[in-house]
Amino acid sequence: MSSFSCAPAETQPRGVQMNKFIPDDAIASVKICRTTAEQLVKSFGNPTGQGRDGDMATLNWSSVAIMTSPDHTAMGTQMIIAWVDSDGLVAGFVVNTVGIPQRPVPCREQHPGSPVEDEPAPAPRKPSEA
């Protein structure tokens, strides 16, 4: 003879993830007009989408994760867009932007005739900090 229980079964939280999330340190390593599209793909993996915005190529990575349990649901998303100019350099880069981002200008127009510095110059000090 079988016995059935009316007690609710313990349900384990369940999760679904589409695509991998890009780690913060990889995102922080992107340098406008220094990082190439090839370096970006090597660091982030293949993009989930590609397209064009005017004369620039666009690469994007999107990720979604959802965790559910009987009394709670949580969701996280990540959306990254990179604009690549005709020289193969990342001319613009946004993460989880709100609204429609504006297309950047190509790197040649951002820094006409001057080399790009690795690190920005330190901010001037206030007289009280001297």
Backbone as a chain_set.jsonl record, in Angstrom:
{"seq": "MSSFSCAPAETQPRGVQMNKFIPDDAIASVKICRTTAEQLVKSFGNPTGQGRDGDMATLNWSSVAIMTSPDHTAMGTQMIIAWVDSDGLVAGFVVNTVGIPQRPVPCREQHPGSPVEDEPAPAPRKPSEA", "coords": {"N": [[0.836, -1.164, 0.0], [0.578, 2.232, -0.836], [1.787, 5.327, 0.446], [0.861, 8.678, 0.691], [1.962, 11.983, 1.05], [0.726, 15.019, 2.305], [2.151, 17.182, 2.923], [3.993, 20.058, 1.946], [6.48, 19.759, -0.546], [9.949, 20.303, -0.097], [11.348, 22.864, -1.827], [14.07, 23.517, -3.808], [15.999, 26.43, -4.503], [15.935, 27.626, -7.859], [17.771, 28.286, -10.783], [18.355, 30.182, -13.771], [20.473, 30.994, -16.387], [21.389, 33.076, -19.018], [23.912, 33.354, -21.208], [27.228, 34.435, -20.278], [28.199, 36.513, -17.523], [30.185, 39.415, -17.734], [33.174, 39.883, -16.034], [33.867, 42.447, -13.557], [36.553, 43.364, -13.451], [37.501, 42.842, -16.013], [35.887, 44.53, -17.51], [36.726, 46.999, -16.475], [39.255, 47.1, -17.539], [39.101, 48.001, -20.127], [40.109, 50.456, -22.353], [39.381, 53.464, -23.819], [40.017, 54.14, -27.169], [42.435, 52.833, -27.023], [42.2, 50.122, -26.506], [41.748, 47.336, -28.601], [39.335, 45.928, -30.904], [39.832, 43.226, -31.231], [41.266, 42.591, -28.877], [39.241, 43.075, -27.039], [37.31, 41.098, -27.65], [38.867, 38.865, -27.117], [39.154, 39.13, -24.35], [36.46, 39.264, -23.382], [35.102, 37.237, -24.675], [33.173, 35.777, -27.389], [30.939, 38.116, -28.896], [27.415, 38.572, -28.147], [25.926, 39.796, -29.985], [26.205, 41.651, -33.056], [26.664, 44.562, -35.079], [26.021, 47.59, -36.92], [26.556, 51.055, -36.512], [26.065, 53.751, -38.064], [29.112, 54.637, -39.437], [30.534, 52.931, -37.855], [31.388, 49.767, -36.415], [29.479, 47.712, -34.231], [29.649, 45.924, -31.202], [28.107, 43.709, -28.979], [27.378, 42.478, -25.724], [25.21, 40.569, -23.915], [23.607, 39.555, -20.948], [21.589, 37.546, -18.813], [20.253, 36.602, -15.717], [18.231, 34.586, -13.706], [16.824, 33.791, -10.62], [14.812, 31.665, -8.815], [12.59, 30.851, -6.136], [10.179, 29.362, -3.931], [9.232, 31.589, -2.475], [10.501, 33.849, -3.422], [11.892, 35.822, -6.043], [14.577, 36.678, -8.087], [16.373, 38.803, -10.307], [19.009, 39.467, -12.59], [20.741, 41.583, -14.861], [22.96, 42.285, -17.595], [24.279, 44.51, -19.881], [26.359, 45.28, -22.475], [27.834, 47.538, -24.695], [29.968, 48.124, -27.376], [31.597, 50.405, -29.5], [33.342, 50.247, -32.473], [35.872, 51.686, -34.313], [37.019, 52.446, -37.723], [39.695, 51.844, -37.628], [39.848, 49.718, -35.981], [39.796, 50.202, -33.274], [38.41, 50.553, -29.971], [36.116, 52.936, -29.779], [34.072, 53.841, -28.262], [32.198, 52.904, -25.329], [29.859, 51.334, -23.321], [28.163, 50.331, -20.343], [25.357, 48.753, -19.123], [23.629, 50.937, -19.761], [21.212, 53.58, -19.497], [18.538, 54.474, -21.464], [19.069, 55.645, -24.856], [22.212, 55.264, -26.047], [24.619, 57.628, -27.296], [26.338, 57.597, -30.393], [29.843, 57.425, -30.464], [32.574, 59.556, -31.586], [35.017, 58.672, -34.105], [38.252, 57.384, -33.084], [40.424, 58.768, -34.234], [39.413, 61.316, -34.506], [38.933, 61.982, -31.896], [41.397, 62.332, -30.718], [43.114, 64.088, -32.375], [46.095, 63.918, -34.101], [47.692, 63.594, -31.809], [49.416, 61.573, -29.434], [47.841, 59.052, -27.423], [47.62, 59.163, -23.974], [48.74, 56.832, -21.489], [47.857, 56.96, -18.837], [45.701, 59.299, -17.245], [46.554, 62.725, -16.564], [47.412, 63.754, -13.229], [44.92, 65.194, -11.121], [44.72, 68.737, -10.503], [45.933, 70.03, -7.414], [44.24, 71.333, -4.571], [44.862, 74.483, -2.967], [44.831, 74.1, -0.191], [45.62, 71.477, 0.064], [48.226, 71.311, -0.597]], "CA": [[0.0, 0.0, 0.0], [1.347, 3.468, -0.961], [1.375, 6.415, 1.319], [1.091, 9.985, 0.103], [2.057, 13.043, 2.051], [0.142, 16.297, 1.905], [3.093, 18.245, 3.28], [4.655, 20.589, 0.746], [7.854, 19.323, -0.772], [10.921, 21.384, -0.001], [11.788, 23.231, -3.16], [15.366, 24.183, -3.866], [16.02, 27.548, -5.451], [16.307, 27.242, -9.213], [18.317, 29.413, -11.519], [18.561, 30.117, -15.206], [21.371, 32.056, -16.839], [21.642, 33.139, -20.455], [25.204, 33.978, -21.48], [28.02, 34.682, -19.07], [28.399, 37.899, -17.118], [31.566, 39.847, -17.899], [33.665, 40.33, -14.723], [34.159, 43.877, -13.396], [37.947, 43.692, -13.768], [37.633, 42.847, -17.476], [35.246, 45.768, -17.963], [37.587, 48.121, -16.077], [40.494, 47.105, -18.322], [38.867, 48.593, -21.446], [40.577, 51.842, -22.478], [38.897, 54.075, -25.053], [41.025, 54.449, -28.189], [43.652, 52.046, -26.769], [41.815, 48.716, -26.611], [41.275, 46.965, -29.938], [38.202, 45.003, -30.937], [40.389, 41.88, -31.037], [41.552, 42.442, -27.444], [37.957, 43.036, -26.336], [36.728, 39.761, -27.857], [39.71, 37.907, -26.389], [38.871, 39.284, -22.925], [35.047, 39.056, -23.053], [34.502, 36.127, -25.403], [32.425, 36.211, -28.566], [29.771, 38.936, -28.551], [26.105, 37.969, -28.39], [25.362, 40.491, -31.135], [27.076, 42.559, -33.797], [25.911, 45.375, -36.019], [26.661, 48.826, -37.356], [25.941, 52.317, -36.124], [26.738, 54.656, -38.979], [30.343, 54.075, -39.998], [31.223, 52.115, -36.847], [30.882, 48.441, -36.047], [29.098, 47.593, -32.822], [29.699, 44.603, -30.583], [27.412, 43.759, -27.699], [27.314, 41.304, -24.86], [24.069, 40.677, -23.009], [23.467, 38.425, -20.037], [20.441, 37.585, -17.916], [20.194, 35.497, -14.754], [17.013, 34.603, -12.893], [16.819, 32.81, -9.542], [13.473, 31.598, -8.231], [12.263, 29.926, -5.059], [8.743, 29.53, -3.697], [8.843, 32.885, -1.914], [11.376, 34.937, -3.861], [12.446, 35.787, -7.399], [15.574, 37.731, -8.296], [16.866, 38.815, -11.68], [20.112, 40.378, -12.867], [21.045, 41.721, -16.273], [24.158, 43.041, -17.958], [24.293, 44.846, -21.309], [27.577, 46.01, -22.822], [27.931, 47.907, -26.1], [31.242, 48.735, -27.774], [31.679, 50.918, -30.862], [34.689, 50.027, -33.001], [36.074, 52.541, -35.49], [37.601, 51.791, -38.896], [41.05, 51.405, -37.288], [39.746, 48.559, -35.092], [39.906, 50.627, -31.878], [37.164, 50.803, -29.251], [35.932, 54.382, -29.718], [33.061, 54.095, -27.235], [31.94, 51.7, -24.547], [28.893, 51.58, -22.25], [27.698, 49.172, -19.59], [24.058, 48.948, -18.472], [23.191, 52.306, -19.965], [19.783, 53.872, -19.477], [18.245, 55.277, -22.639], [19.775, 55.315, -26.089], [23.531, 55.902, -26.014], [25.046, 58.333, -28.501], [27.505, 57.041, -31.071], [31.035, 58.257, -30.273], [33.331, 59.886, -32.797], [36.174, 57.78, -34.248], [39.412, 57.747, -32.268], [41.247, 59.782, -34.922], [38.812, 62.625, -34.248], [38.989, 62.238, -30.46], [42.771, 62.709, -30.376], [43.769, 64.35, -33.661], [47.511, 64.229, -34.152], [48.439, 63.483, -30.56], [49.351, 60.221, -28.876], [46.973, 58.886, -26.264], [48.396, 58.851, -22.766], [48.295, 55.629, -20.787], [47.154, 57.362, -17.628], [45.419, 60.722, -17.26], [47.378, 63.54, -15.672], [46.76, 63.891, -11.931], [44.103, 66.405, -10.945], [45.429, 69.76, -9.743], [45.643, 70.043, -5.976], [43.73, 72.559, -3.973], [45.931, 75.09, -2.131], [44.822, 73.535, 1.168], [46.181, 70.123, 0.031], [49.638, 71.405, -0.993]], "C": [[0.891, 1.241, 0.0], [0.855, 4.496, 0.029], [1.756, 7.729, 0.648], [1.113, 11.017, 1.199], [1.454, 14.314, 1.49], [1.071, 17.454, 2.244], [3.78, 18.755, 2.017], [6.092, 20.086, 0.649], [8.778, 20.522, -0.645], [11.457, 21.642, -1.404], [13.11, 23.973, -3.065], [15.256, 25.383, -4.804], [16.504, 27.056, -6.808], [16.788, 28.478, -9.955], [18.467, 29.122, -12.995], [19.476, 31.268, -15.576], [21.544, 31.939, -18.338], [22.904, 33.959, -20.656], [25.925, 34.299, -20.173], [28.099, 36.183, -18.789], [29.885, 38.22, -17.246], [32.042, 40.374, -16.547], [34.029, 41.824, -14.719], [35.592, 44.227, -13.773], [38.192, 43.698, -15.275], [37.018, 44.115, -18.057], [36.154, 46.963, -17.67], [38.86, 48.197, -16.918], [40.327, 47.738, -19.702], [39.267, 50.068, -21.412], [40.139, 52.38, -23.835], [40.085, 54.491, -25.92], [42.384, 53.797, -27.921], [43.366, 50.563, -26.951], [41.309, 48.45, -28.024], [40.067, 46.03, -29.817], [38.681, 43.575, -30.682], [40.683, 41.618, -29.56], [40.257, 42.312, -26.647], [37.322, 41.658, -26.452], [37.551, 38.703, -27.132], [39.393, 37.94, -24.892], [37.439, 38.875, -22.556], [34.462, 37.776, -23.639], [33.71, 36.671, -26.582], [31.212, 37.027, -28.151], [28.478, 38.18, -28.838], [25.41, 38.64, -29.564], [26.388, 41.405, -31.77], [26.213, 43.36, -34.752], [26.724, 46.567, -36.454], [25.855, 49.992, -36.815], [26.66, 53.376, -36.944], [27.962, 53.978, -39.561], [31.122, 53.228, -38.999], [30.556, 50.752, -36.682], [30.469, 48.489, -34.584], [29.193, 46.133, -32.405], [28.905, 44.715, -29.29], [27.396, 42.399, -27.027], [26.133, 41.516, -23.931], [23.935, 39.39, -22.212], [22.249, 38.637, -19.154], [20.54, 36.385, -16.984], [18.932, 35.666, -13.92], [17.11, 33.475, -11.876], [15.419, 32.826, -8.925], [13.43, 30.573, -7.102], [10.787, 30.161, -4.76], [8.349, 30.927, -3.196], [9.677, 34.067, -2.41], [11.815, 34.723, -5.315], [13.419, 36.943, -7.528], [16.075, 37.638, -9.732], [18.005, 39.812, -11.794], [20.372, 40.416, -14.357], [22.351, 42.482, -16.453], [24.097, 43.254, -19.468], [25.495, 45.727, -21.58], [27.549, 46.283, -24.321], [29.284, 48.561, -26.329], [31.132, 49.177, -29.223], [33.131, 50.796, -31.306], [34.84, 50.851, -34.279], [36.781, 51.779, -36.614], [39.044, 51.337, -38.675], [41.043, 50.197, -36.347], [39.87, 48.9, -33.615], [38.53, 50.84, -31.259], [37.047, 52.311, -29.044], [34.907, 54.781, -28.663], [32.668, 52.798, -26.579], [30.964, 52.058, -23.433], [28.475, 50.257, -21.62], [26.403, 49.548, -18.898], [23.561, 50.385, -18.577], [21.67, 52.419, -19.872], [19.517, 54.789, -20.665], [19.057, 54.82, -23.834], [21.125, 56.023, -26.075], [23.862, 56.556, -27.354], [26.287, 57.67, -29.082], [28.698, 57.969, -30.847], [31.658, 58.625, -31.617], [34.508, 58.913, -32.887], [37.372, 58.297, -33.457], [40.281, 58.81, -32.925], [40.717, 61.186, -34.685], [38.834, 62.978, -32.761], [40.346, 62.773, -30.053], [43.536, 63.044, -31.656], [45.242, 64.722, -33.499], [48.283, 64.115, -32.858], [48.342, 62.064, -30.026], [48.428, 60.193, -27.659], [47.828, 58.499, -25.078], [47.843, 57.592, -22.12], [47.451, 55.973, -19.573], [46.864, 58.858, -17.707], [46.335, 61.461, -16.283], [46.664, 63.667, -14.336], [45.999, 65.22, -11.862], [44.897, 67.432, -10.163], [45.003, 69.738, -8.286], [45.078, 71.377, -5.561], [44.847, 73.152, -3.116], [45.975, 74.494, -0.731], [45.446, 72.147, 1.225], [47.669, 70.137, -0.29], [50.571, 71.206, 0.179]], "O": [[1.861, 1.299, 0.756], [-0.319, 4.533, 0.398], [2.851, 7.862, 0.103], [0.359, 10.925, 2.168], [1.656, 14.64, 0.32], [0.792, 18.596, 1.879], [4.108, 17.974, 1.123], [6.812, 20.007, 1.645], [8.422, 21.632, -1.042], [11.956, 20.736, -2.071], [13.237, 24.945, -2.321], [14.507, 25.351, -5.781], [17.368, 26.183, -6.896], [16.265, 29.577, -9.767], [18.675, 27.982, -13.413], [19.273, 32.396, -15.125], [21.808, 30.86, -18.868], [22.944, 35.139, -20.305], [25.31, 34.417, -19.113], [28.068, 37.006, -19.704], [30.738, 37.4, -16.907], [31.381, 41.233, -15.962], [34.44, 42.381, -15.736], [35.829, 45.284, -14.359], [39.008, 44.48, -15.763], [37.567, 44.705, -18.987], [36.328, 47.837, -18.519], [39.48, 49.257, -16.998], [41.323, 47.986, -20.383], [38.82, 50.826, -20.552], [40.485, 51.818, -24.875], [41.032, 55.115, -25.443], [43.38, 54.179, -28.535], [44.195, 49.83, -27.489], [40.539, 49.236, -28.576], [39.823, 45.431, -28.77], [38.009, 42.806, -29.995], [40.38, 40.539, -29.05], [40.182, 41.535, -25.695], [36.845, 41.11, -25.458], [36.994, 37.747, -26.592], [39.367, 36.896, -24.241], [37.225, 38.218, -21.538], [33.442, 37.282, -23.158], [33.592, 37.884, -26.753], [30.531, 36.69, -27.182], [28.448, 37.266, -29.662], [24.42, 38.123, -30.082], [27.319, 41.872, -31.114], [25.158, 42.898, -35.184], [27.952, 46.567, -36.373], [24.634, 49.919, -36.679], [27.735, 53.843, -36.566], [27.872, 52.88, -40.111], [32.26, 52.846, -39.272], [29.339, 50.611, -36.794], [31.052, 49.229, -33.792], [28.856, 45.228, -33.17], [29.02, 45.713, -28.578], [27.399, 41.346, -27.664], [26.06, 42.53, -23.237], [24.124, 38.29, -22.732], [21.919, 39.766, -18.792], [20.873, 35.282, -17.416], [18.612, 36.771, -13.482], [17.439, 32.341, -12.225], [14.909, 33.885, -8.559], [14.141, 29.568, -7.121], [10.202, 31.096, -5.306], [7.242, 31.389, -3.471], [9.567, 35.169, -1.873], [12.072, 33.599, -5.747], [13.116, 38.064, -7.12], [16.188, 36.552, -10.299], [17.977, 40.873, -11.172], [20.239, 39.402, -15.042], [22.784, 43.224, -15.572], [23.893, 42.313, -20.235], [25.637, 46.796, -20.986], [27.278, 45.387, -25.121], [29.696, 49.441, -25.573], [30.641, 48.435, -30.073], [34.042, 51.201, -30.584], [34.041, 50.729, -35.208], [37.101, 50.6, -36.463], [39.562, 50.532, -39.448], [42.103, 49.705, -35.959], [40.032, 48.006, -32.785], [37.595, 51.257, -31.941], [37.777, 52.896, -28.244], [34.881, 55.929, -28.222], [32.78, 51.725, -27.173], [31.216, 52.995, -22.675], [28.439, 49.215, -22.274], [26.346, 50.541, -18.171], [23.123, 50.972, -17.588], [20.946, 51.461, -20.14], [20.217, 55.786, -20.841], [19.656, 53.744, -23.823], [21.178, 57.253, -26.089], [23.434, 56.089, -28.409], [27.175, 57.236, -28.348], [28.573, 59.181, -31.023], [31.301, 58.065, -32.653], [34.953, 58.384, -31.868], [37.489, 59.494, -33.194], [40.823, 59.672, -32.232], [41.489, 62.145, -34.665], [38.762, 64.154, -32.407], [40.439, 63.588, -29.134], [44.504, 62.36, -31.99], [45.583, 65.709, -32.846], [49.448, 64.512, -32.814], [47.3, 61.422, -30.152], [48.265, 61.195, -26.963], [48.668, 57.604, -25.175], [46.646, 57.315, -22.188], [46.432, 55.329, -19.32], [47.705, 59.616, -18.191], [46.82, 60.888, -15.308], [45.434, 63.688, -14.299], [46.391, 66.219, -12.464], [45.661, 67.076, -9.265], [43.846, 69.46, -7.969], [45.403, 72.416, -6.135], [45.685, 72.416, -2.596], [47.051, 74.393, -0.141], [45.775, 71.67, 2.311], [48.314, 69.089, -0.26], [51.79, 71.254, 0.013]]}, "num_chains": 1, "name": "protein.A"}
